[in-house]
Amino acid sequence: MVESVIEVEVVYAAVDRQVLLSVAVPVGATVRDALLKSGVGVEFPELDLAACPVGIFGKVVAEPSTHAVQAGDRIEIYRPLLADPKEVRRLRAAKAAEAKARNQ
C-alpha cells in the first residue's frame, strides 16, 4: 500500500534573505516534522527549530510537535523583532512634538 503524502510550504525570512520551501510529508505529519524534513535548519543553522515560534498562515501554533499539518499549509518561522513597534512609534511622536515646539 502506498503511503499518502501532502504538500506544505515552509517559509522563513532572515534579515538578509528569505526562503520558501515546498515539502512533501505523510498525512498526519506535525508542524515540527515538516520543519525538520524541509531542511530549513541546514540552510539557517542559527535557527533553533525546537524552540522558535511558528505559525500557519499568520496564526501562531502553540504546540508544533502535536499540531498536524493539512495539505497546502504555509508554515511560517518567526524571528524576534529588531525593535518594538510601539517603542518606535513613541519615539517618532516625541521627536515630532519636539520639532513642532522648536518651530513655534
All heavy atoms as an XYZ file, in Angstrom:
778
protein
N       0.842     -1.177      0.000
C       0.000      0.000      0.000
C       0.892      1.247      0.000
O       1.856      1.332      0.748
C      -0.918     -0.025      1.215
C      -1.862      1.134      1.289
S      -2.948      0.945      2.708
C      -4.465      1.385      1.943
N       0.550      2.246     -0.812
C       1.317      3.478     -0.926
C       0.866      4.449      0.164
O      -0.326      4.642      0.377
C       1.111      4.108     -2.323
C       1.838      5.419     -2.421
C       1.555      3.151     -3.408
N       1.855      5.034      0.826
C       1.556      5.992      1.883
C       1.120      7.318      1.257
O       1.743      7.803      0.321
C       2.809      6.206      2.745
C       2.577      7.110      3.920
C       3.820      7.249      4.781
O       4.828      6.607      4.500
O       3.752      8.028      5.730
N       0.041      7.904      1.736
C      -0.446      9.188      1.224
C       0.449     10.313      1.706
O       0.851     10.342      2.868
C      -1.874      9.445      1.703
O      -2.740      8.473      1.196
N       0.756     11.226      0.795
C       1.568     12.388      1.143
C       0.814     13.656      0.766
O      -0.045     13.661     -0.115
C       2.956     12.369      0.455
C       3.784     11.220      0.931
C       2.814     12.366     -1.045
N       1.148     14.733      1.461
C       0.575     16.047      1.175
C       1.710     17.037      0.997
O       2.819     16.820      1.481
C      -0.382     16.506      2.297
C       0.336     16.525      3.653
C      -1.622     15.640      2.344
C      -0.493     17.108      4.794
N       1.435     18.121      0.297
C       2.418     19.185      0.087
C       2.126     20.339      1.030
O       0.977     20.777      1.163
C       2.350     19.695     -1.351
C       2.856     18.726     -2.383
C       4.379     18.662     -2.458
O       5.043     19.691     -2.228
O       4.889     17.571     -2.734
N       3.166     20.830      1.685
C       3.081     22.036      2.507
C       4.261     22.930      2.146
O       5.223     22.481      1.523
C       3.087     21.719      4.028
C       1.876     20.916      4.428
C       4.359     21.010      4.447
N       4.180     24.196      2.546
C       5.280     25.128      2.334
C       5.854     25.535      3.677
O       5.118     25.696      4.648
C       4.795     26.381      1.606
C       4.381     26.145      0.189
C       3.891     27.424     -0.479
O       3.423     28.351      0.216
O       3.984     27.489     -1.718
N       7.170     25.733      3.702
C       7.852     26.249      4.878
C       8.538     27.532      4.447
O       9.273     27.539      3.451
C       8.883     25.235      5.426
C       9.686     25.846      6.565
C       8.193     23.962      5.885
N       8.281     28.627      5.157
C       8.882     29.908      4.808
C       9.624     30.481      6.004
O       9.232     30.308      7.156
C       7.840     30.929      4.300
C       7.210     30.464      3.005
C       6.778     31.200      5.323
N      10.730     31.173      5.684
C      11.497     31.870      6.710
C      12.144     33.078      6.074
O      12.687     32.993      4.969
C      12.570     30.964      7.317
C      13.416     31.669      8.357
C      12.858     32.100      9.559
C      14.752     31.932      8.131
C      13.623     32.760     10.504
C      15.528     32.590      9.081
C      14.948     33.003     10.267
O      15.703     33.662     11.198
N      12.083     34.205      6.745
C      12.714     35.425      6.265
C      13.752     35.868      7.281
O      13.415     36.312      8.375
C      11.684     36.521      6.054
N      15.022     35.712      6.903
C      16.108     36.224      7.727
C      16.275     37.708      7.395
O      15.580     38.242      6.526
C      17.394     35.459      7.435
N      17.191     38.373      8.038
C      17.414     39.786      7.779
C      17.889     40.003      6.344
O      17.461     40.935      5.668
C      18.445     40.360      8.786
C      18.782     41.795      8.457
C      17.912     40.242     10.203
N      18.722     39.107      5.849
C      19.350     39.308      4.539
C      18.753     38.488      3.400
O      19.010     38.786      2.233
C      20.841     39.018      4.637
C      21.135     37.610      5.120
O      20.238     36.988      5.710
O      22.253     37.131      4.897
N      17.953     37.466      3.685
C      17.373     36.660      2.624
C      16.170     35.890      3.145
O      15.948     35.780      4.344
C      18.395     35.694      2.028
C      18.882     34.627      2.981
C      20.047     33.842      2.380
N      20.581     32.939      3.369
C      20.468     31.619      3.306
N      19.862     31.071      2.289
N      20.987     30.861      4.247
N      15.385     35.375      2.193
C      14.199     34.602      2.565
C      14.116     33.353      1.710
O      14.654     33.314      0.611
C      12.945     35.440      2.412
C      12.758     36.014      1.031
C      11.664     37.052      0.986
O      10.980     37.298      1.963
N      11.485     37.666     -0.151
N      13.458     32.335      2.252
C      13.283     31.087      1.518
C      11.838     30.627      1.622
O      11.155     30.888      2.607
C      14.210     29.946      2.021
C      15.661     30.265      1.777
C      13.963     29.632      3.474
N      11.396     29.957      0.561
C      10.105     29.297      0.524
C      10.386     27.899      0.013
O      10.853     27.719     -1.104
C       9.135     30.026     -0.403
C       7.716     29.471     -0.409
C       6.727     30.588     -0.634
C       7.545     28.390     -1.433
N      10.166     26.910      0.876
C      10.464     25.522      0.544
C       9.179     24.710      0.466
O       8.331     24.803      1.354
C      11.387     24.917      1.608
C      12.684     25.682      1.883
C      13.301     25.222      3.182
C      13.631     25.509      0.732
N       9.032     23.942     -0.586
C       7.893     23.039     -0.725
C       8.317     21.671     -0.205
O       9.389     21.170     -0.558
C       7.475     22.963     -2.187
O       6.309     22.208     -2.307
N       7.477     21.077      0.634
C       7.834     19.820      1.290
C       6.683     18.824      1.169
O       5.526     19.181      1.394
C       8.128     20.055      2.794
C       8.575     18.785      3.470
C       9.143     21.146      2.996
N       7.014     17.594      0.824
C       6.032     16.515      0.811
C       6.177     15.735      2.113
O       7.262     15.248      2.437
C       6.263     15.594     -0.382
N       5.090     15.669      2.880
C       5.107     14.963      4.165
C       3.953     13.959      4.188
O       2.951     14.144      3.501
C       4.991     15.942      5.362
C       6.205     16.843      5.455
C       3.727     16.763      5.286
N       4.085     12.914      4.979
C       2.979     11.958      5.074
C       1.762     12.576      5.763
O       1.898     13.478      6.589
C       3.548     10.810      5.913
C       4.826     11.283      6.479
C       5.249     12.514      5.759
N       0.598     12.097      5.409
C      -0.626     12.547      6.068
C      -0.480     12.273      7.564
O      -0.014     11.211      7.972
C      -1.852     11.802      5.494
C      -3.102     12.114      6.302
C      -2.053     12.166      4.038
N      -0.838     13.253      8.385
C      -0.717     13.110      9.834
C       0.574     13.670     10.396
O       0.765     13.678     11.605
N       1.468     14.158      9.517
C       2.729     14.742      9.986
C       2.440     16.016     10.774
O       1.466     16.722     10.518
C       3.642     15.050      8.804
N       3.304     16.314     11.720
C       3.143     17.510     12.541
C       3.912     18.677     11.923
O       4.714     18.497     11.003
C       3.664     17.272     13.969
O       5.076     17.056     13.914
C       2.971     16.092     14.628
N       3.666     19.851     12.461
C       4.386     21.051     12.018
C       5.885     20.838     12.212
O       6.689     21.123     11.320
C       3.899     22.295     12.795
C       4.776     23.493     12.515
C       2.448     22.598     12.464
N       6.283     20.304     13.345
C       7.703     20.079     13.634
C       8.297     19.071     12.636
O       9.410     19.250     12.165
C       7.863     19.592     15.068
C       9.255     19.629     15.595
C       9.819     21.020     15.814
N       9.129     21.734     16.864
C       9.048     23.066     16.897
N       9.601     23.788     15.984
N       8.408     23.667     17.857
N       7.542     18.019     12.293
C       8.013     17.043     11.296
C       8.299     17.732      9.963
O       9.323     17.491      9.324
C       6.977     15.936     11.067
C       6.725     15.075     12.293
O       7.617     15.012     13.171
O       5.645     14.463     12.369
N       7.372     18.595      9.530
C       7.534     19.295      8.259
C       8.737     20.233      8.288
O       9.478     20.332      7.310
C       6.268     20.069      7.922
N       8.948     20.905      9.424
C      10.105     21.791      9.548
C      11.404     21.009      9.408
O      12.320     21.427      8.693
C      10.084     22.522     10.896
C       9.028     23.599     11.071
C       9.025     24.100     12.504
C       9.247     24.732     10.103
N      11.481     19.883     10.089
C      12.703     19.077     10.034
C      12.933     18.514      8.630
O      14.054     18.514      8.128
C      12.642     17.960     11.068
C      12.642     18.427     12.526
C      12.403     17.257     13.460
C      13.933     19.131     12.869
N      11.866     18.054      7.988
C      12.004     17.480      6.657
C      12.347     18.524      5.597
O      12.980     18.220      4.595
C      10.727     16.745      6.264
C      10.885     15.967      4.994
C       9.808     14.963      4.795
C      10.147     14.156      3.545
N       9.128     13.212      3.222
N      11.970     19.787      5.834
C      12.205     20.852      4.854
C      13.683     21.161      4.657
O      14.085     21.644      3.612
C      11.487     22.131      5.281
O      12.150     22.742      6.371
N      14.495     20.926      5.681
C      15.917     21.248      5.601
C      16.221     22.714      5.896
O      17.346     23.164      5.714
N      15.246     23.458      6.384
C      15.463     24.868      6.683
C      16.521     25.043      7.782
O      17.252     26.026      7.796
C      14.137     25.582      7.036
C      13.622     25.171      8.398
C      14.279     27.078      6.943
N      16.624     24.083      8.668
C      17.635     24.142      9.726
C      19.045     24.008      9.195
O      19.988     24.519      9.791
N      19.201     23.349      8.060
C      20.527     23.232      7.432
C      20.886     24.547      6.754
O      22.023     25.005      6.815
C      20.528     22.074      6.401
C      21.827     22.035      5.625
C      20.273     20.757      7.098
N      19.889     25.174      6.102
C      20.129     26.426      5.407
C      20.346     27.591      6.368
O      21.065     28.532      6.064
C      18.954     26.746      4.481
C      19.452     27.109      3.116
C      18.357     27.306      2.119
O      17.653     26.329      1.804
O      18.224     28.443      1.653
N      19.711     27.518      7.527
C      19.849     28.554      8.555
C      20.235     27.879      9.867
O      19.388     27.671     10.739
C      18.529     29.326      8.723
C      18.102     30.093      7.512
C      17.212     29.529      6.607
C      18.585     31.363      7.263
C      16.815     30.224      5.482
C      18.191     32.068      6.144
C      17.309     31.504      5.244
N      21.510     27.547     10.043
C      21.919     26.808     11.248
C      21.697     27.582     12.548
O      21.657     26.981     13.621
C      23.401     26.531     11.011
C      23.817     27.374      9.874
C      22.601     27.794      9.131
N      21.522     28.891     12.471
C      21.287     29.681     13.685
C      19.884     29.474     14.247
O      19.602     29.843     15.385
C      21.526     31.174     13.408
C      20.506     31.835     12.495
C      20.768     31.672     11.004
O      21.667     30.912     10.610
O      20.051     32.312     10.221
N      18.992     28.870     13.464
C      17.625     28.610     13.925
C      17.589     27.439     14.898
O      18.172     26.398     14.636
C      16.723     28.250     12.748
C      16.154     29.386     11.927
C      15.355     28.818     10.761
C      15.286     30.286     12.750
N      16.884     27.611     15.986
C      16.635     26.522     16.919
C      15.214     26.046     16.654
O      14.251     26.576     17.211
C      16.799     27.016     18.355
C      16.537     25.931     19.368
O      16.352     24.754     18.970
O      16.516     26.248     20.577
N      15.073     25.072     15.753
C      13.751     24.625     15.334
C      12.920     24.029     16.466
O      11.704     23.960     16.375
C      13.862     23.617     14.188
C      14.367     24.194     12.868
C      14.505     23.104     11.824
C      13.470     25.307     12.372
N      13.566     23.612     17.530
C      12.823     23.049     18.661
C      12.182     24.144     19.517
O      11.223     23.885     20.230
C      13.744     22.196     19.517
N      12.696     25.363     19.422
C      12.213     26.412     20.311
C      11.631     27.630     19.583
O      10.926     28.418     20.205
C      13.348     26.881     21.216
N      11.906     27.790     18.304
C      11.453     29.004     17.612
C       9.936     28.990     17.427
O       9.336     27.947     17.196
C      12.164     29.173     16.280
S      11.849     27.866     15.103
N       9.315     30.171     17.528
C       7.867     30.244     17.325
C       7.518     30.050     15.851
O       8.236     30.514     14.965
C       7.505     31.651     17.809
C       8.762     32.428     17.755
C       9.892     31.456     17.909
N       6.426     29.348     15.603
C       5.971     29.092     14.238
C       4.472     29.318     14.151
O       3.773     29.339     15.167
C       6.314     27.658     13.775
C       7.812     27.444     13.709
C       5.671     26.618     14.651
N       3.998     29.465     12.920
C       2.574     29.636     12.707
C       2.178     29.085     11.354
O       3.035     28.724     10.541
N       0.880     29.028     11.119
C       0.345     28.618      9.827
C      -0.549     29.751      9.347
O      -1.511     30.117     10.017
C      -0.443     27.298      9.942
C       0.500     26.161     10.359
C      -1.136     26.974      8.621
C      -0.175     24.826     10.566
N      -0.195     30.323      8.206
C      -0.929     31.447      7.627
C      -1.138     32.565      8.646
O      -2.229     33.112      8.770
C      -2.268     30.994      7.044
C      -2.138     30.134      5.822
C      -2.586     28.828      5.834
C      -1.554     30.613      4.659
C      -2.474     28.028      4.711
C      -1.431     29.819      3.528
C      -1.890     28.528      3.557
N      -0.092     32.916      9.398
C      -0.150     34.045     10.316
C      -0.746     33.769     11.678
O      -0.823     34.670     12.503
N      -1.174     32.552     11.928
C      -1.731     32.211     13.245
C      -0.739     31.316     13.970
O      -0.362     30.254     13.466
C      -3.077     31.507     13.096
C      -4.123     32.411     12.499
C      -5.472     31.760     12.513
C      -6.474     32.750     11.919
N      -7.826     32.258     11.962
N      -0.321     31.751     15.145
C       0.690     31.025     15.909
C       0.184     29.632     16.282
O      -0.965     29.463     16.683
C       1.067     31.808     17.184
C       2.028     31.019     18.049
C       1.673     33.158     16.817
N       1.071     28.663     16.137
C       0.776     27.277     16.533
C       1.432     27.062     17.895
O       2.652     27.114     18.014
C       1.328     26.273     15.498
C       1.143     24.849     15.985
C       0.652     26.477     14.151
N       0.616     26.830     18.912
C       1.123     26.699     20.282
C       1.929     25.418     20.478
O       2.937     25.423     21.185
C      -0.028     26.759     21.265
N       1.493     24.329     19.886
C       2.160     23.033     20.065
C       2.567     22.452     18.705
O       1.883     21.570     18.172
C       1.228     22.058     20.793
C       0.908     22.445     22.220
C       2.113     22.352     23.126
O       2.999     21.524     22.871
O       2.163     23.114     24.093
N       3.683     22.925     18.132
C       4.092     22.440     16.804
C       4.408     20.955     16.760
O       4.304     20.327     15.709
C       5.329     23.254     16.475
C       5.451     24.298     17.502
C       4.556     23.947     18.644
N       4.768     20.360     17.876
C       5.118     18.937     17.866
C       3.889     18.031     17.906
O       4.012     16.827     17.723
C       6.064     18.607     19.013
O       5.549     19.084     20.220
N       2.699     18.607     18.093
C       1.483     17.798     18.083
C       0.452     18.271     17.058
O      -0.483     17.539     16.763
C       0.810     17.785     19.471
O       0.480     19.123     19.849
C       1.717     17.166     20.515
N       0.623     19.458     16.521
C      -0.335     20.024     15.561
C      -0.099     19.418     14.176
O       0.954     19.600     13.573
C      -0.179     21.551     15.500
C      -1.193     22.223     14.628
N      -2.362     22.714     15.118
C      -1.208     22.460     13.305
C      -3.055     23.243     14.134
N      -2.368     23.101     13.008
N      -1.080     18.705     13.654
C      -0.961     18.077     12.329
C      -1.164     19.107     11.229
O      -2.005     19.993     11.341
C      -1.983     16.960     12.186
N      -0.366     18.994     10.176
C      -0.493     19.907      9.039
C      -1.533     19.383      8.060
O      -1.825     18.187      8.022
C       0.860     20.114      8.317
C       1.845     20.842      9.207
C       1.442     18.816      7.830
N      -2.085     20.299      7.287
C      -3.052     19.976      6.249
C      -2.427     20.291      4.896
O      -1.523     21.119      4.808
C      -4.333     20.808      6.430
C      -4.984     20.671      7.794
C      -5.503     19.274      8.044
O      -6.120     18.667      7.182
N      -5.227     18.738      9.229
N      -2.919     19.681      3.849
C      -2.416     19.936      2.501
C      -2.527     21.430      2.189
O      -3.556     22.047      2.445
C      -3.201     19.124      1.484
N      -1.450     22.002      1.672
C      -1.443     23.406      1.286
C      -1.097     24.376      2.398
O      -1.039     25.584      2.158
N      -0.866     23.895      3.627
C      -0.498     24.791      4.730
C       0.797     25.521      4.418
O       1.698     24.989      3.771
C      -0.324     24.017      6.042
C      -1.637     23.754      6.752
O      -2.683     24.257      6.295
O      -1.613     23.036      7.770
N       0.882     26.761      4.900
C       2.099     27.562      4.781
C       2.634     27.745      6.195
O       2.092     28.518      6.990
C       1.776     28.908      4.136
C       2.950     29.843      4.036
C       2.454     31.198      3.517
N       3.466     32.195      3.628
C       4.160     32.662      2.595
N       3.921     32.212      1.388
N       5.076     33.583      2.771
N       3.688     27.019      6.530
C       4.281     27.077      7.860
C       5.291     28.214      7.879
O       6.222     28.242      7.074
C       4.965     25.750      8.226
C       3.944     24.606      8.158
C       5.612     25.833      9.607
C       4.571     23.234      8.220
N       5.107     29.156      8.778
C       5.970     30.326      8.885
C       6.807     30.233     10.149
O       6.288     29.939     11.219
C       5.110     31.592      8.910
C       4.232     31.713      7.690
C       3.031     32.620      7.890
O       2.691     32.955      9.042
O       2.417     32.984      6.872
N       8.090     30.489     10.000
C       9.004     30.505     11.141
C       9.227     31.964     11.507
O       9.625     32.768     10.659
C      10.350     29.834     10.797
C      10.104     28.404     10.310
C      11.283     29.866     12.002
C      11.323     27.746      9.709
N       8.946     32.312     12.753
C       9.055     33.702     13.192
C      10.384     33.947     13.879
O      10.911     33.090     14.570
C       7.903     34.050     14.140
C       6.540     33.780     13.542
C       5.618     32.987     14.195
C       6.192     34.293     12.298
C       4.366     32.741     13.648
C       4.950     34.047     11.735
C       4.040     33.267     12.418
O       2.816     33.015     11.878
N      10.906     35.150     13.681
C      12.127     35.551     14.367
C      11.809     36.752     15.246
O      10.809     37.436     15.014
C      13.247     35.860     13.382
C      12.959     36.967     12.418
C      14.124     37.126     11.427
N      13.737     37.963     10.328
C      13.837     39.282     10.311
N      14.297     39.925     11.357
N      13.461     39.970      9.256
N      12.637     37.032     16.238
C      12.358     38.166     17.123
C      12.416     39.489     16.347
O      13.171     39.625     15.385
C      13.485     38.120     18.155
C      14.145     36.811     17.983
C      13.820     36.289     16.629
N      11.596     40.443     16.775
C      11.624     41.760     16.160
C      12.901     42.479     16.551
O      13.403     42.329     17.670
C      10.422     42.582     16.625
C       9.055     42.065     16.202
C       7.963     42.910     16.854
C       8.908     42.086     14.698
N      13.436     43.264     15.632
C      14.635     44.042     15.933
C      14.306     45.224     16.828
O      15.129     45.666     17.612
C      15.298     44.526     14.638
C      15.790     43.414     13.714
C      16.337     44.010     12.422
C      16.848     42.580     14.402
N      13.101     45.769     16.687
C      12.671     46.894     17.518
C      11.187     46.718     17.827
O      10.421     46.247     16.982
C      12.901     48.204     16.786
N      10.787     47.127     19.008
C       9.392     47.059     19.407
C       8.621     48.148     18.663
O       8.934     49.334     18.790
C       9.286     47.257     20.916
C       7.852     47.237     21.422
O       6.967     46.782     20.676
O       7.630     47.670     22.569
N       7.620     47.795     17.856
C       6.889     48.801     17.083
C       6.260     49.907     17.935
O       6.236     51.061     17.534
C       5.794     47.994     16.371
C       6.264     46.592     16.387
C       7.137     46.446     17.587
N       5.782     49.566     19.123
C       5.189     50.586     20.000
C       6.247     51.596     20.437
O       5.992     52.793     20.489
C       4.548     49.935     21.226
C       3.274     49.201     20.917
C       2.686     48.618     22.185
C       1.441     47.817     21.890
N       0.883     47.236     23.111
N       7.426     51.104     20.765
C       8.509     51.984     21.190
C       8.950     52.888     20.043
O       9.208     54.078     20.235
C       9.688     51.157     21.710
C      10.850     51.981     22.231
C      10.515     52.798     23.470
O       9.500     52.521     24.139
O      11.271     53.749     23.764
N       9.034     52.353     18.840
C       9.414     53.146     17.669
C       8.404     54.263     17.431
O       8.776     55.418     17.181
C       9.556     52.245     16.418
C       9.722     53.065     15.160
C      10.727     51.292     16.592
N       7.109     53.949     17.510
C       6.064     54.980     17.330
C       6.155     56.044     18.417
O       6.003     57.236     18.144
C       4.676     54.343     17.339
C       4.299     53.690     16.045
C       2.819     53.343     15.990
N       2.373     52.458     17.028
C       2.427     51.132     16.981
N       2.916     50.528     15.924
N       1.984     50.400     17.978
N       6.400     55.613     19.660
C       6.505     56.571     20.760
C       7.673     57.520     20.537
O       7.543     58.743     20.696
C       6.676     55.835     22.095
C       6.610     56.750     23.314
C       6.955     56.007     24.583
N       8.347     55.589     24.636
C       9.388     56.422     24.833
N       9.197     57.714     24.950
N      10.615     55.958     24.889
N       8.820     57.001     20.127
C       9.990     57.836     19.863
C       9.746     58.787     18.694
O      10.146     59.957     18.738
C      11.215     56.966     19.602
C      11.732     56.161     20.797
C      12.833     55.200     20.362
C      12.223     57.094     21.890
N       9.080     58.290     17.649
C       8.795     59.138     16.487
C       7.843     60.270     16.874
O       8.023     61.417     16.460
C       8.199     58.289     15.367
C       8.094     59.022     14.062
C       7.699     58.138     12.891
N       6.713     57.120     13.209
C       6.871     55.817     12.949
N       7.958     55.379     12.352
N       5.926     54.965     13.267
N       6.835     59.988     17.702
C       5.897     61.017     18.149
C       6.602     62.048     19.023
O       6.351     63.256     18.906
C       4.736     60.378     18.901
N       7.483     61.585     19.887
C       8.225     62.511     20.744
C       9.129     63.416     19.906
O       9.233     64.622     20.162
C       9.055     61.733     21.766
N       9.751     62.863     18.893
C      10.621     63.635     18.015
C       9.818     64.680     17.225
O      10.236     65.827     17.070
C      11.362     62.706     17.060
C      12.416     63.368     16.231
C      13.166     62.331     15.409
C      14.234     62.982     14.563
N      14.953     61.997     13.761
N       8.631     64.295     16.757
C       7.779     65.219     16.023
C       7.292     66.344     16.925
O       7.243     67.513     16.521
C       6.600     64.471     15.419
N       6.940     66.019     18.160
C       6.494     67.040     19.110
C       7.618     68.008     19.427
O       7.404     69.226     19.536
C       5.967     66.373     20.382
N       8.818     67.497     19.558
C       9.990     68.344     19.837
C      10.260     69.280     18.649
O      10.535     70.470     18.847
C      11.211     67.451     20.092
C      12.461     68.200     20.477
C      13.616     67.251     20.722
O      13.468     66.359     21.556
O      14.649     67.435     20.044
N      10.176     68.767     17.441
C      10.407     69.592     16.249
C       9.334     70.662     16.142
O       9.615     71.802     15.768
C      10.415     68.699     15.001
N       8.087     70.316     16.448
C       6.985     71.287     16.385
C       7.188     72.395     17.416
O       6.955     73.563     17.138
C       5.664     70.563     16.634
C       4.451     71.438     16.480
C       3.181     70.648     16.668
C       1.976     71.553     16.530
N       0.724     70.829     16.743
N       7.656     72.030     18.606
C       7.892     73.011     19.658
C       9.009     73.973     19.280
O       8.949     75.173     19.580
C       8.214     72.310     20.975
N      10.041     73.488     18.592
C      11.152     74.363     18.158
C      10.722     75.323     17.067
O      11.235     76.421     16.978
C      12.316     73.520     17.640
C      13.216     72.994     18.731
C      14.376     72.289     18.136
N      13.806     71.074     17.528
C      14.490     70.137     16.912
N      15.772     70.265     16.754
N      13.910     69.057     16.427
N       9.783     74.931     16.230
C       9.339     75.766     15.112
C       8.310     76.824     15.510
O       7.963     77.655     14.711
C       8.776     74.895     13.984
C       9.863     74.079     13.328
O      11.026     74.453     13.330
N       9.503     72.933     12.754
N       7.806     76.771     16.700
C       6.787     77.753     17.136
C       7.412     78.950     17.736
O       8.400     79.153     18.186
C       5.827     77.108     18.120
C       4.901     76.148     17.447
C       3.891     75.566     18.425
O       3.970     75.773     19.620
N       2.938     74.837     17.877
